[in-house]
Amino acid sequence: MSGRLDGKVALVTGGARGQGAAEARRFVAEGARVVISDVRDDEGAALARQLGPSASYEPLDVTDETQWSRVVSATVERHGALHVLVNNAGIGMVGRLDELSVEDHRRIIDVNLHGVHLGMRAVKAAMAETGNASIINISSIDGLVGVLGMTSYSASKFAVTGMTRSAAIELGPLGIRVNSIHPGVIASPMVSEVPADVRARLDRLMAQQPIARMGEPEEVANVALFLASDEASYITGSQIVVDGGHLAGPFREPPD
């Protein structure tokens, strides 16, 4: 099957690397015109050039409402429509309740939650005009269960889960589907940059999964492709877990 996104225009936040870059590549390969957005301008622009005329780059800090308005307007002006938004941009910091600073907590909430909220607000009018649109919010398995040392991150991702369901109810009558993807441990920069002790704990946990390895960004991108396509035309308000079975059973980290 090919051309699954023929004629569609997609905006991918956090698209310069990792999962976002994999989503941009997959969407272009399936016929979409893709606007990559990020705060990493050099990497984002380089990826757009690599992907050819079907891709372009727009700088975007997802916490800035004015920048959202500019990027959505530029997308519609260039391509005439907007059919797909992937709210992929996110940050993660490890720290227990009394270790993570209040400033870092607020930054996590600002990017991971407010950024998604601003994105859905910004695209609502343009997507309503198409009558056949899809918003894909990247949450996490940490938005479904608690996790040690990630209270602020988990709070932001739980909120994205709830916001996705509520937005699906609100936007459905406008022809806009809203779903969330919940990756487990994915071989992305966010995971590669964690402290060594955290990585060791992740490795022990993954060893207990039914699929005992990290996921690849492309495996998340494949799910985003499905949700962006008309194949998912009757799916909204749903949460799709991509975690190698991490949440399938009562896996527990063995004692040190």
SULNOR-V451275 format. One record per helix or strand of 3 or more residues. SS is the DSSP state (helix for helix, strand for strand). FROM is the first residue (numbers start at 0). LEN is the number of residues. Records with the same first field share a line. If there is no record, write none. Layout:
SS->FROM-LEN / FROM-LEN
This chain:
strand->8-5 / 32-6 / 54-5 / 83-4 / 132-6 / 175-8 / 238-4
helix->17-12 / 40-11 / 64-15 / 101-29 / 140-3 / 150-22 / 188-4 / 195-11 / 216-12 / 229-3
